Structure formats: structure tokens, C-alpha cells
Amino acid sequence: MRGPQHWKFRMSALVFAPAIFAAPVTAQLAISKVHFPPARSADAKVIIIGFVGGFVSQNDAKHPEVQFAAYLRHRYPLIEAVVFGNHHSKRALHDVVRMLDSDGDGVLTPNEKRESTIIIYGHSWGAAETVTFAHALGQMGIPVALTIQIDTIAKPGSRGAIIPANVASAINFYQARGPLHGLPKIAASDPNQTTILGNILMTYEDRPIDCRNYSWYVRVFNRPHHEIENDFRVWDRAASLIDLNLSETTLRVQTPSPSGSPMFGYLRRGFQGQIAAIDQRAVGSEQ
């Protein structure tokens, strides 16, 4: 990698190591349609894999990707929801294969591959890894129901813009401000196999998001990249899409959306907390 791209990567890695970022431009603002996966058997496995961005630890609970996995495990008690660092894809792949291998013989049968619902999400470098990981699963003949990318920042060798044909549906959230910013568009390698649910531009000029769960230099130098990561609207949409992609036989606990869940209490500050509370009251009055 040479020229401006090389310089960009070096700058992001050296100056903004805790986060990591990338490229801009246009978007469609609404989701057109939702791809519903085929019906699964009652004992089908549900595996949700999250990837954190930058050099973040998979156990760093100040990052919403980690809290979202905990939220999903609470809402769906029988699923597997695990978070990995974006540079730990080999370990993630090993764990997915282990979880799919029902008989423990070390070999995945066609049924073990098909009888599963796999969903992948990530932020920043983790969003780029989401697509790379889906490619790796595709090479093994393993289908992916849904990928969710949040402000994708390309890594060397990543394929963040092109969604492989083994993915049934994909969505991309991005913002266009800050020193580096998210990938503005994803596309299907085979539109007959993959539905792109949307390339969603998120803006924060009139909707500031509290980012006190991050260090001062992240808030000063790269705030928009973490505003989208902390945005309840993104996580509510992600939770809704996951719900739609799971079979009706999947055991679920009655819980509010992320914006109404106490599990995301550390995000409920300032302007966003006030808006979330108003939204929850509005929903309650309609019921």
C-alpha cells in the first residue's frame, strides 16, 4: 500500500489508535426492505459475533459493541453472542466452527452449516472485519443471515465495501465528519443473493451524543466516529433487524429496545438520554 492511502492508515494507527476511521460521501436514508431468512428447525443454533474497533479489548465494557452482546444474551437466553477484537478473527472462526459442530467430530456437515443463523456486527476496523469474516465463512460454505457495519474503517486487505454472496442481508451506518470517517457505501457481490438494506448517513450537528465513556483526546479529535458508536438509534435499529432475522421458535425475553434498557445506562447522558426518555414515553402512551 503506497501513496495517500498508506499515509492515511499510518496516521490513523499512530494518532488515533484507540478508535480508527476512513472515507466519505452520499447515502440512501431509508431502509428499503428486509430479507427474512428461511425457516430453521427448533434446535437451530443462533450465533452473533461482534467485532470492536481499533486496538480495543473485547472485554472493554465502555464500548457499546460489548454491552450490545450482553444485551442480546439477556434478550435471547439460548443464543451465542460473543465479542472479539478485530485482529482475532482466527479465534472467532475457530469458535464459530466449534459451536456449529453439533456432534463434536471436528467436521461440519452440510446440515450443521445450514441449520444455523449467523449474524455479524462491528464498528470501525471491527466493521471492516465483519465483512472479511463473512468472506471467510463463505469460503467454508457457511451462510450468514445479516451483517451490520457501523462507520467502517478499511484495514489493509479488508473487503469492507463488497458483501459476499453467502450473506443474506447487510446494512451500513456511517457518518461523514471528523478527521477520518466511515465507508459511505456497501454493495452486494451478487445482488440476487444479498439484499443491501441501506447505506444510512447519521448526522450529529443538531443531535450531539455524549461520549464521556471515552478519553478526552478521542472526544476532541475524533468525536463523530464515536458519536455514531454511542448512538441509540443505531443500536435500536440493529436490535430490530436481529429480531426480524431470528426464527419465531427462538426463545426471547420481553425486554425494551437498547435505548430503554438499563444495560446501556452509561450511554444515557445529556441530550441523547433526554431524547431516549421522551421516545420511550411516546411508545408507552401508544400502547
N, C-alpha and C positions, 0 to 999 in steps of 0.2 A: 504494500500500500504506500503510495507516494503522493506528493503534492499537497493540496489543501485538505484532502480527506485525512491524510496522515497527521497533519498539524492539528486538525480538529480533535482527532482521537487522543493525541498526546495531551492536548490542553485539558480535555475533559477528565482524563485519568489522573493527571497531576494536580489540577487545581480543585476539581470538584469530586474527588474520589468517593465521598460517601453517597453520591447520588448517581450521576452520569446521564447524558442527554442526547439531541440531534437535529432534524431537518423540518421545514415548514410547508405551508400553502393550503389551498382550498379543501372543502369538505362538504358532504351532504349532512344535513342537520337532523334528519329523522330516520328512524329505522323503518325499512320498507316492509319486510316480512320476517317471520320466524320459522326456521326449519325445525320441524318436530322429528325426533329420532324414531326409528322403528320400535315397535313394542318389544320389551325384553321379558324374559322369564322372571318369575317372582324372586328367584335367588340370584339374579344377575348382579354382578359387582358394580359399584359406583366408586370411581377413583377421581379425586380432584387434586390436581397438582398446582401449586403456586410457586412462582419464582420472584424473589426480591431483587431489587436493582443494585447497581454498583458493587461495592465490596461489603454489603450489609450481611450480617449474620441471619441465618434462618430462624433464630430464636429471639430476634430483636423485636419485642412486642410494641415498640413505639411506631413500628411500620404497619400500616393498615393491612398489608398483604398477610401478615402473621395473624392479626386479630380476625381477619375475614375467615381464615381457615378454622379458627376456634369457633367462630360464629356458625360456620357450616357444620362442624362436628356436633354442635349443640342442636341445630335445627334438624339434621339428618343423623340420628344416633348410630346407624349401621353402616354409614359410608366411610371411606378412607379419604381424609383431607390432610395433605402433607405439604409443607413449605420447604423449598430448597434454595440455596444460593445459586445464582445464575451460572456459576462456574462448577456446579456439582451435578451436571446433567447425567453423567455416567452413573452416579449413585442413584439418581432419580429413576433412570431407566431400569437399573437392577431391581429397585423396589417395586416398580410397576409390574415387571415380569414376575417377580415373586408373588405379588398379590393376585395376578391373573392365573397363576399356575395352581389350579384347584386341587389337583391330585399330587402335587409336590414331586413330580417326576423329572422336573427340570426342562421339560419340553412343552411348549404351548401348542395345543391343538387348535384347529380352526374354530371349534366351538368356544374354547376358552378365550380366544381373541374376539369373537363376535359377541359373546354374551357378557358384554361389559359396556358401561357408559363412562368414557374418559373425558374430563374437562380440564383445560389448562388455562391459567391466567398469570399475568405478571406485569410489573411496572419497570420502565426504563430499560436497562440491559436485561432485566427479567422478562420484559415483554418481547424483546428480540429472541431470548432463549425459548419463550413459549412456542414460537414458530419453528425454530431449529429442532426442538424436542418433538413437535408434531411430525416433522420430516423423519426423524429417527424412528418413531413409532410406525410411520407409513412404510418404511423400508422393511419392517418386520411383519407387515400385513395387519397391523393393529389399527382399527378405526378410532377416530376422535370425534366426539359429538359437538364440542364447542371450544373455541379459543377466544380469550378476552385479552386484548392488548391495551395497556394504559401508558401513553406517552412513550412510545417505543424509541429507544436509542440504539442504533446499529452497533454491533460488535464486529471485529474482523471475522469474516467468513459467515456472518449471520445472514439469514434469508427472511428478515422480518416483514418484507413487503409482499411476498408471494406465499399464499396459503396453499399447502399441498392438497392433493385430491382426496386423501383419506380423512380430511376434516369436513364434517357436515355443514357447520356454520361458524362464522367468525365475525367479531366486531372489533373496531379500533376507536379508542378515545385518544384525543391529542389536544395540546394547546400550542399556540404559535408565538409565545412571548419568552423573554429570558435570553440569556447568552447562547443557549442551545435548546432545542425544543423537539417535540415528538414527530414521528413519521406521520405525514398527513393522509396517506392513502395506502390501503392494502387491496390486493386483487387476488382472485382465485386462479390457480394454475389451470383448473378445469371448472368453468362455471356450471357445467352440467352436474358436477359432484358437490360443489361447495357454494353455499349461499353467503354472500357478504351482507351482513345485517346493517352495516353502516360504518362510515368514517365520520366520527362525531367530534366536531370542534367545540371545545369547552373554553369559555372566556371568564375572566375574573376582574375586569376593570370595575364593574359595578357590583361584584359579589366577592369581596375578599374572604379568603379562607385562613383561619388561624393555623399557624404552623409552629406553635411553640413546642411541639414534640420533637423538633429538630434544633440543631445548634444555630447560633447566631449567624455564622458565615453562610450557612445554607439558606437561611431566611433572607439574608441581604443579597447574596449573589445569584441565587437560583430559585427564588421563591415560587414562580409559576409552575415549575416542574414538580414541586411538592404540594402546591395547592390542588392540582388535579389528583394527586395521590391521596390527599386528605378529603376530597370532595365526596360528601354523602351521596350526591346524585349518581356518581359513577358506581359506587358500591351497591346502591339500591337497584340500579339497572342490572348490574352483574348478578345480584341475588335473584332478581326476577327471571332473567334468562336461564339461570341454572335450574330454577324451579320448573320452568317450562320444558327443559330438556330431560328431566327425570321422570321415570315411569310413575304412574299413579300407585303402583304397589310399593314404592319406596317409602319406608316409614319416615314420617316427619312430625316434628313437634310444633305446636302452634306458637310461633314467635313473631314479633314485629320485624319490619324491614331493618337493615343495618342502621338507618337514621333514627329509628325508635328503640334500638336495642341498647341496654345498659353496658353491653360488652364493648361498645365503641365510645364509652364515656369520655375518654381522653380527647376525642375529637369534638365533643360538644361544647365548644367555647365560642365566645364572640358572636359575630354575625351568623355564622353557619348554625350554631346552636339555637339561636333565636328563630331562624327560618325553619329548622327541623321541627322545633316545638310547635310552631304555627301550622306546619304541614300535617303533623300528627293530629292536632286538634281538629283540623279540617276533615281529615279522613274519618276520625271518630264521630263527628257530627253527621256525616253522610250515612253512617251505618245504622 
